[in-house]
Amino acid sequence: MDWQTYIDSKSEELYENVVEWRRHFHQYPELSNREFETATMVAEHLRSLGIEVETEVAHTGVVGVLRGGKPGPVVGLRADMDALPVKERVDIPFASQAVGEYMGNEVPVMHACGHDTHIAILMGVAEMLAAQKEELPGTVKFIFQPAEEGTPPGEEGGAEMMVEEGVLTNPDVDAVFGLHIYSQSPVGTITYRSGSIMAASNRFSIDVMGAQTHGSQPWGGVDPIVASAQIINNLQSVVSRQTELTKEAAVITVGIIDAGVRNNIIPETAYMEGTIRTLDTEMQEKLFEQMHRTVEYTAKSFGAEAKLTIYDGYPITYNDPDLTARMAPTLKRVAGPENAIVINAITGAEDFSFFQKEVPGLYFFIGGMPAGMNPEDAAPHHTPDFYIEEEGMKTGLRAMANLTIDYMMEN
């Protein structure tokens, strides 16, 4: 069977359906761990194709298993399903008017990161491969994952929970592929990288303990706000002066600082929260040690005390070098050699990394920006003006299907 010709023609044939699915998901988005209607639609579609379906995986996840008529490896294909608490400003007929609940508040909901396109693409790939089930040389697991954007406080979910619940076993997955559409690269392009492609992400908090006093007499106490200000500055020197940035990038950002109740009272405590992004495990461990030392001794220099807590987060999204080298020709064939571009690492994070910790994986980006547009004029992800050119989904269809078949044929 000429799989390449079949995939190309089938991608064109299915494109209108894929667009229709994507627009439905875009108009009716759902927040993390709340993808109930999305999951129902996905499961019904997979069942209609004769695919074995399991629902309620990691709360709202859907897993479909397509067993081919010929022996071969097991390939995992992943699409994330959740949306964000963002109010849409894009003037399109299928703009979201949805609302949801986040941290006890009613919030607008929007697919402001393109996960709606990922769902539609994988539904299209499922239909494409199911139609040639008897010719398929292996098994495909279609993994529709909830909560990539992070679970609500106090809840579990996402890729980590799917792995814990055995999504990569029975049958055991040999390799896993995932994609993400990108609003600031042109339609028709594929960007990828061997090794670390996206950063590990860790939330941290700092509690600073001082001694309360009158604002007119700071010498009468210990000011946790001034100590916090210096802690923030010194944390930046951990990156700029203590981290080997020629090896990989690193970021420490303080995003929350909270202290005090009145303008003329120096409070007793201050609180900070932030994020750490790293692209190398050894650098990550060293950075954590330096942060603990910096926070502790900076606070002591002011007569204060401080406690740093670093929380578990997403691991590094790491593209297996051997798998990437073997599949790079597929990406180049799909997009054209000039449009399959090796990129620098990105300090954003992805919980696809939990799948890659267990089995070899390849994660890549497809372009979603209108041709000829200046990337600086394209709205970033997670913003109200985020926009995707739907034509980019054709590249996603062809890439995921060809990666699956090429990997199976090679193994």
N, C-alpha and C positions, 0 to 999 in steps of 0.2 A: 504493500500500500504506500502511495506517495503522501506521506503525512504533511509535508510542508505545503503542498498545493491544497490539500484538504483544509488545513488550518487557515490558510489565507482566504479561501473562498467562504468557509464557514464563518469566519470573523465578519466578513462583509454582510453575509446573510443574517447573522444574529444581531448586527449593530443596532438596528431600530429597537429591538426588544431590550437590549442592554441600556439604551438611552431611556426607554420608558421605565424600566426598573429603577434606574438611577434617579430619575426625576421624582418618582414616588417616594423613595427613601429620603430624598432631599426635602420634599414638602412635608414629610411626616417623620422628623428625626426623633430619636430617643436618647436619653442620657445613659451614662455608664451603669451597668447592672439593671437597667430598666428597658432593655431592647426587646420588649415582649412581642409587639406587633411585627417588628423587623424579623425576629427569629421565626415567628409563625409563617411569614411569607417565604422565607428562605427554605424552611423545612418542607412546606407544601410543594415548592418548586422541585426540590431534590427528589421527593417521593414520586412526583409525576414522571421523573426520568428513570424510575426503577432503581434508584440508589438507596442503599441501606442508610437509615437516618437515626441518629441519637440526639435527643433534645435535652435542655436543662443541664448542659455541661457547664460547670462554673456559673451556675444560676441561669443564664439565658443563652449560652453558647449552643451552636448546632454543629454536629459533625456528620458528614456523609461519607460513606465508603463505597467506592466503585471498584468492583473486582473484575479485572479484564479477562478476556477469554484465553490469553496466553500467559505463561509464567514470566515473572519479572519482579523487579524491586517494588517497594512501597514508597510512593512520593507524597509528601504532605504539601498542601497549598493553603495558605492562610489569608483571610481577609478580616479586618477589624470592622466592627459594626456601630460603635457608639459616636454620639454627637457631643456638642459642647454648649455650655450656658452662655451663648452669644446671641445678640439681637441682629438679625440679618438686615443689611441695607442694600443688597444687590437687587436691581430692578429686573427680575425675571418672572415669568408667569407662574413658576412653581416654587417661588420663594417660601420659606418656612414662616408660618404663623404660630408654630407650636410653642407651648409653655410646659415647664416641668418643675420639679422641686429639687433644689440643691441646698444642702445644709439648712433645711427648715424654711427656705425662702422660695417663693414662686419666681422662676426665671425664664427668660426666652430661651429657646433651644434652636441650634443651627448646626448643620454639617459644615463646620468652618475649617475642617481639615481634610476633606475629601474622602472620608470613609464610605460615603454613599457610593462613590465610584468603585471602590474596592469590592464592595458587596456585589454590585452589578456585574463587574468583570468576572468574579469567580463563579457567579451563577451562569454566566455565558460559557465559561470554560467547562463547567460541569455538563452543560447541555451538549457542547461540542464533542466531548470525549465519550459521554454516555451513548451518543448516536453511533459510535464505532466501538462499542464495548467488546465485541468478539475479537476485534483486531488489536485491542489494547494490550501491550506486552508488560503487564504488571498491575498494580493496584494504586488507586489514588484516594487519599484522605482529604476531603474538603473541610477545612477548619474555619468556621465562622465564629470569630472570637469577640466576646463582649469586653468592655471596660479597658480598652487600650489606654485611654486618656487618664486612667487612674480611678480607683474605686471611691465611692463616697466614704467619708470618715467612719471608721469602725467596721467596715465591710472588707471581705476578701473578694478576689475575682481576677479577671484578666488571664493572660497567658500563663502566669505562675500557677494559678489554681487549675487551669486546664491540664497542665503538665502533671500536677499532683493527682488529678483524677484519671490519669492514664491516657490522655489523648494521643500520645506518641506510641502507644502499645496496642497489641491485639487488633490488627496486625502491627508489628513494629515498623516504624517509619525509618527509612534509610537516609533520606535527605528531605529538607524542607525549604520551600521557596516562599518569599513574601515580597510584595511591592508596595510602594507608596507613590501616589500622584503628587506632583510638585507644581505649585502655581507660578513659580518664577523660573522655570526652564521650558523651552519651546516644545510644542506638540511634536511628536515623532522622535524625540530624543530619549535615550536611556542613560542614566548615570549610575555608576557603581564604583566599588573599591574593594580590594582584597584586604582582609584583616579588619581592624577596627573601623567601622563606617559611621557609627553613632555612639555617643558617649554613655557611660554609666551615669546614673542620676541618683543622688542621695540628698534627702532633706536633712537639715540640721536645725537645732534650736540652741539658744544660749540664754541661760538665766544668770543675770548679774545681781549680786547682793551688795548693797551699800548700807548707809545709815542715814535715816531721814533727818532733815534739818530745815530751818527757815531759808527761803531763797535769798534773803539779804545777808546770810551768814554761812556761806558754803564751808568755811573752815570748821564749823560746828558739827559736820557730819562727813559722810563719804558719798560723793555724787556718782550714782551708777550710770547716769546719762553721759557724762563726760567720759567715764571709763568705757562705755559702750561705743562712743564715737571713735575712741582710739583703737578699740578692738576691731572695729570695721576697717579702719585704715590699715592696721597691722595685718589683718587677714589678706588684704590685697598684696602685701609684700611677700606672703607665703607663695603666691603665684609668681610675682614678678622677680623675686630675689632668691627663692629657695626651690624652685621647680625647674627641671630641665626642659624648657619649652621647645628646644630644637628637636626633642624626641617626640613629644605629643603635646597637644594643647590641654589646658586645664582652666576651669572657671570656678570662682567662689563668688556668689552673689547673695547679699543680704536683701531680702524682699519685704520683711516686716520688722518694724521696731515699735515697741509699745512701752511707755513709761509715763508716770505722773498723772495727776488729776487736777492740778491747779498751778497757775503761772508762778506763784511765789512760794511754792513748796518743792524742795528737792526730795524726790521720792526715795523709798527704801530699796526698790527693785526696778529693774528694767528687763525686757524680754525681747529677743530677736529670733527671727527664723530666716532661713535661706536655702539655697541649693548649691550642690557641688557637682561639677561635671568633669569626668576624667575619661581618658581613652586608653589607659594602660594600667593593668592591675597593680604592678609594683609601684608605679607612681601614685596610684590611689592610696595604697597603704601608707606610703611615706607622707603624703599630703595630710591624711587623717592625723598622723602623729604630730606633724608640725602645727596643725590647727589646734590640737589639744594643748600643746606647749604654749603657743602664742596667746590663746584665750586665757589660760591660767595665769601666766606671768604678767600679761598686760594688766589684768584686773588687779593683781597684787601690787603692781607699781603705783596704783591709786589708793591702796588700802582696802580695796574691794575684793570680793570673791566671785568667781564665775564658773558655771558648769556648762560644758559643751556636750550635747547629745547628738550623735550621728545615727540616722535611721537607715535600715535596709531599704534599698530602692531597686531600680532596674539595673541589671548588669550591662556591660558593654555589648553593643550589637556587633558581633564579630563574624564576618564572612570567612568561612573556612577557606584557606588559601588554595588547597588542592581542588576543592569543588568549584571555586571561583575561576581558577585557571581552566578547568575542563569545560565550564559552561560559558565562558566569555565569548567563544566563537558563536554560540547561539544568540547571545545578545547583539553581537555585531551583525549577524545575518538578519535579525529581525529589524533592527533600526537602521542598518547601513553602517559600515565602518566609521564613517565620519560623524555619525550621530550616537555612537556608543562610547561614552566619554568617562574616563577615570577621573574621579573627583577627590578633593581633600576630605578629610573626616569632618563630620558635623557634630556640634556640641549639643544638639537636641538628643533626646533619648527615645527608646522604643522598647516595649516589652516583648517584641518578637525575639529579643535576646534570650528569654527563658527557654524558647524552643531550641535555639542555637547552642545553649549549654548542654543539651542532651544529645543532639544529633547534628551532623554537618548541615549548615544552612547558608543560603544566599539571599540577601536583601538588597533591593535596588529601587531606583526611582524612575518614574516615567513622566515625561513632560506634560504639563497641562496649561501652559501659557499660549495665548493666540500667537500665531506666527507673525514675526515682524515687530512684536511689542518689546519695549524696553523693560528688562527685568525690574529696574528700579521703579517702574510705574505699576507693576503688578502687586496687588495686595498680598501681604504675607498670610500664612496660615494662622488660624485662631483669631482672625479679625472680622469685623462685621462686613467688610467689602471683599472678602475672599471669593474668588471666582475661578472656575475650572472650564476650559474649553473641552467639550465632550469628545471631540475627535481623538483626544489623547487616549481614550479608553481602548481604541483599536490596537494601539501599541501594547497595552496591557494584556488584552486578550491573546494576541499572537505570542507575546513573550512568555506568559505563564503556560500556555499550551505547548509551545515548542520546547521550553525547558523540561517539561514533564516527559514528552516523547523522546527527546534527545538523551535525557538521563536514563530512561528505561532501555533504549536501544543500546546505549553504551555499556549498560550493566546486565 
